[in-house]
Amino acid sequence: MTRGLRRRLTSYGDQDFSLFLRKAFIKAMGYSDDALDRPIVGISNTYSDYNPCHGNVPQLIEAAKRGVMLAGGMPMVFPTMSIHESFASPTSMFLRNLMAMETEEMVRAQPMDAVILIGGCDKTIPAQVMAAASSEVPAIILPTGPMDTGNHRGERLGACTDCRRLWAQYRADAISGEEIAEINGRLASSVGTCTVMGTASTMAAMVEAMGLTLPMSGSAPATSSERARLAEETGRAAVAMTETGLTTAQVLSTNALRNGLVTLQALGGSTNAVVHLAAIYGRLGMKLDLAEFDRIGRQVPVLVDLKPSGSGYMGEFHAAGGVPRLLSELTDLLDLSAPRAFGGTLGDAIAGLPVRFEEQVIRPRANPISRSGAIAVLSGNLAPRGAVIKHSAADPNLQVHEGRAVVFESVEDMTQRLEDTSLDIAADDVLVLRNAGPKGAPGMPEAGYIPIPRHLARQGVKDMVRISDARMSGTAFGTVVLHITPEAADGGPLAAVRTGDRIRLDVPNRQLELLVDAAELENRMKALPPPPPAPERGYAQLYDRHVTQADDGVDFDFLMASARG
Ligand code: FES
């Protein structure tokens, strides 16, 4: 097999000249022939001044390079895109596929025998795993790790469940303008990813359970020396991977992916992970079976007591033993023989764990947070291809509910009308948001956590049934039905709901129904206006033409593997 600098030579029509030229240029960086003869480990640099969740990437790169060199390899750092949730317009999801494409192509185009992908903020690890799944270069993920918690007037705070909870209190006039400004400086008290079981923490934990990152890498704090040591160890592991050549597609067997699904449910993890996993399945020529995911959810208890489903923060999860401790409670539900990218099997991660010393943050099976998993899959005439709800973070009293629909045509419409105190709405109504899916918004914004209308919030209403084709931040909570598929802008019946219709949600029976007869619904669908014109140029046009629905992971159709299982 072609190795090192000889891999993927630039085409000049003369291979020897291509290598000669490549060496001549790289020697300008001061490398010796000895260095250039070593196995090459690429390290993706996702540092950006716009991405505080990746603020520790320079330190991680240094540590990973040290590990590579200690193991006799040659580290080569290269830049790729970096996406932060709050600095990506219209949404980070709109750009995830671009990052996946860019990462895949840069890994493929440049000579490297293995690659370390440093990710953290919500869309980055999904984009990197999608890229790795489509690439033949062995890859290991190095998460940036969760941020530290802060403190406000004696109360512990962490981005970003507390961001939403305290902002809701401010909207309800329970917190003053001065206090919310004070809180603003205390929510994200260090670099690193959100410190609850949001999307970033969920994805980091899941890649650990799927064998793509070292044990404890899914949870070690961003600012800890342990995180830096894990980076060094990742560098060493990557050099060993240049020998084994195991690709991500080989690691991510059906059983490894299923291990990820079990872990997602037990974590009380983010609904966004369902979309990202669907995309990873698609890259491997498989389709995520939502019905199977729901069945797994009925078997797997939620064992992790972190916000937003519970009360703790990522630091406690890590101290309690992190992913290996969690997996040790789920052994009968996992395939422990699944191989890991860096060698050994998943079972090795839980062999020889120290004696359990705490039972609150990671619960034993006998004392779960809830007996069934975090996420349920709904279907019905409003969601022919499915919808999801994180029922572990929803009001138990709203899980079977019938109410009057109040429809918002778009995110903008919702934003304007929710603040209107004359809005005709009651606490038992069902808030409906449409045109907020993959195509409609575009970019499937995290707008599904529809704020409680201001005058109801002031009356103390904390939760209502909310349904949409949007996503929701993994750090959010409430009785929120998401990812209705197909979306309104792609011919879904959500487009035909009218204010005043009755909607019935029945989580135990996994039903979401619009109580309008089929003939009337069909007539309404026929009478819908034509879709707005497609974007005229650039990435927006590519996105509009090729983006798939939530059940296919919102990936581009041409990036999915052609063989579908
Ligand atoms: Fe980056 Fe939450 S904003 S992980």
Residues whose N, C-alpha, C, O or C-beta is under 5 A from the ligand:
A	BS01	FES	C53 E85 G120 C121 D122 T193 C194 A200
